[in-house]
Amino acid sequence: QVQIVESGGGLVEPGGSLTLSCAASGFIFRNYDIRWFRQPPGKARELVAVIDSAGSRSYGDSVKGRFTISRDNAESTSTLVMTSLTPSDTAVYYCNAYSPIVDLTYWGQGTRVTVSS
């Protein structure tokens, strides 16, 4: 059974940092691109960061230089380190696993991040 579970969300002050984690099971993690999305209140879901199966990383313009995505294939986990947070980073953050080869995608349930003083 496929499972993706995010953790690490919470309340943080502007300028602070937070690390989100994604734990996956039930599929061959190393074969999947791992993507982090976020959905701010009242807005559409947006792509934040990607690390593909080869380890190449890319980021959305709004988080470039502040967020770092990584993966550990041995542990089937991904981490999103977020720094210099601003209120505009407030959102529910979702971990997604996508295989372009078999066109399968799996989602976690999300973890809420609130940036506020």
C-alpha positions in Angstrom: 0.0 0.0 0.0 1.4 3.4 -1.0 1.9 5.9 1.7 3.4 9.4 1.7 3.5 11.2 5.0 4.7 14.7 5.5 5.8 16.1 8.8 7.5 19.2 10.3 4.9 21.9 9.7 4.0 24.4 12.3 4.1 28.1 13.3 7.3 30.0 12.6 8.1 33.7 12.8 9.1 35.7 9.8 12.8 35.2 9.0 12.8 31.8 10.6 13.5 28.4 9.3 11.6 25.1 9.1 12.4 21.6 7.8 9.7 19.5 6.3 10.1 15.8 5.9 8.4 13.3 3.6 8.4 9.6 4.3 7.3 7.2 1.6 6.5 3.5 1.4 4.8 1.0 -0.9 6.6 1.9 -4.2 10.1 2.0 -5.5 11.1 5.4 -4.2 14.4 5.8 -6.1 12.6 5.6 -9.4 10.3 8.5 -8.7 10.8 12.3 -9.0 10.0 13.9 -5.7 8.1 17.2 -5.8 7.0 19.5 -3.1 3.9 21.6 -3.8 2.2 24.2 -1.6 -1.3 25.7 -1.5 -1.6 29.0 0.2 -5.0 29.9 1.7 -7.5 30.6 -1.0 -5.0 30.1 -3.8 -4.1 27.4 -6.3 -1.5 24.7 -5.6 1.9 25.6 -6.9 5.1 23.7 -7.4 7.9 24.6 -5.0 10.7 22.2 -5.6 11.7 19.1 -7.5 14.4 16.5 -7.1 14.3 13.9 -9.9 15.4 10.3 -9.7 18.9 11.3 -10.8 19.2 13.9 -8.0 18.8 17.0 -10.2 17.1 19.9 -8.4 14.9 22.7 -9.5 12.9 25.4 -7.6 10.1 27.8 -8.1 11.2 31.4 -8.5 9.6 32.5 -5.2 11.7 30.1 -3.2 15.0 30.0 -5.1 17.9 30.6 -2.8 15.8 30.0 0.3 14.6 26.4 0.1 16.6 23.3 -0.4 15.2 19.9 -1.4 17.0 16.6 -0.8 16.3 12.9 -0.9 17.5 9.8 0.7 16.7 6.8 -1.4 17.9 4.3 1.2 15.4 5.7 3.7 12.7 6.6 1.1 12.5 10.1 2.5 12.7 13.6 1.2 13.5 16.8 3.1 12.6 20.4 2.3 14.7 22.9 4.3 13.0 26.3 4.3 14.9 29.5 5.4 14.2 33.2 5.5 10.5 32.5 5.7 7.9 35.2 5.0 4.2 35.3 5.5 3.8 34.6 1.8 5.2 31.1 2.5 2.2 30.3 4.6 0.5 27.3 3.0 -0.2 23.6 3.2 2.8 21.8 1.9 2.4 18.5 0.0 5.0 15.9 -0.9 4.4 14.2 -4.3 6.1 11.3 -6.0 5.8 11.1 -9.8 7.1 8.6 -12.3 7.3 10.0 -15.8 8.0 6.4 -17.0 4.8 4.8 -15.8 2.9 8.1 -15.4 1.9 7.4 -11.8 1.7 10.0 -9.1 1.2 9.8 -5.3 0.3 12.5 -2.8 0.7 13.0 0.9 -2.0 14.5 3.0 0.0 17.8 3.5 1.5 19.6 6.4 0.5 23.2 7.3 3.1 25.9 7.6 2.2 29.3 9.1 4.6 32.2 9.0 3.4 34.9 11.4 4.6 37.0 14.2 
